[in-house]
Amino acid sequence: MIQSIITATGSYIPGIVVRNEDFLSARFFTKEGALITQEPASVLERFQAITGIQERRYAPPEQRASDLGLRAAADALASSGLDPETLDYLIVAHNFGDVTAGSNRVDLVPSLASRIKAGLGIRNPNCVAYDMAFGCPGWLEAVIQANYYIRSGDARRCLIIGTETLSRVVDAHDRDTMLYSDGSGAAVLEASTSGPRGILAHHTQTHAVDYAELLSMGQSYAPDEAESPNRYMKMNGRRLYEFALQQVPLVVKTALDKANVPLSQVRKVLIHQANEKMDIAILERLFKLYDAGSPNLEMMPMTIGWLGNSSVATIPTLLDLLQKGQLPNQHIAPGDTVVFASVGAGMNINAVVYQY
């Protein structure tokens, strides 16, 4: 039986470090346009307590999302040692395409996948390159798609990239701007017949009717920018938090049930790095569904504290750092069962059960 296995990973972490204290002089407003007069240090202290974020990474002005993705892709290909011309699919997950520094305009033509394929110098026309827009779960959904290609016999080898420059689509006058960051991660998925490993099962949901607007684009909160045509990413944080806690554990459990894998067999949970407090609560809710007591938080490695929320890039970056031994006291061993899970704009949720 054909299985889909991850044979290589790569990532690119931009070099500009933005710490929480860099926002001390920011002027934040409520969504109603009222200036937030709370002491800036108190705002930052509360923000860090909830999100776990101390710093994040921004891309330099000369780099766009496709540039970050190209570097992550090249890293994954170098790790694999494979010939890029043998790729059957090159899928790029993102939400905003290429955004030039200072412009706030989305550039999607040609696709980021085509730009990255050209940047890699891949001439094989049978390497199909396309983009995936699926909110923060986009990279994981692209992995799910690639798995279908491989399991059907349509493909032997796929490169899946998640890349984003969220720092260029956020409102500097909205406190949520401190959540977001830039980055890119990638993985090579290949066909294998070497036993029961790789992707065992997945589950995906879209909750659109009641929840599609929890993440959307809107005008700046600053009153003097009310007439600006620019639009920025906006989030209903409280409702999104409640939605994620209610729905994500159920999706993960469904994927585990499909794979016939008990929770006790799961060694790692690699979840979208959105908010540390929320991610911990999701894991605790999952254990509650199984009446399994309290989880050992060591099973859920985190990067949000120093990388922030880079949307589609968080999971592949986390995976790459984990596999390359760059996360202290964290590793994956042969035979380990790992759960990947994400939630984001749409509202979309997905989970993958994977055995090493």
Buried (B, 14 or more C-beta within 10 A) or exposed (E): EEBBBBBBBBBBBBEBEBEBEEBEEBEBBEEEBEEBEEEBEEBBEEBBEBBBBBBBBBBEEEBBBBBBBBBBBBBBBEBBEBEBEEBBBBBBBBBBBBBBBEEBEBBEEBBBBBBBBBBBEBEEEEBBBBBBBBBBBBBBBBBBBBBEBBBEEEBBBBBBBBBBBBBBBBBBBBBBBBBBBBBBBBBBBBBBEEEEBBBBBBBBBBBEEEBBEBBEEBBBBBEEBEEEEEBBBBBBBEBBBEBBBEBBBBBBBBBBEBBEBEBEBBBBBBBBBBBBEBBBBBBBBBBEEEEEEEBEEEBBBBBBBBBBBBBBBBBBBBBBBBBEEEBEEBEBEEEBBBBBBBBBBBBBBBBBBBBB
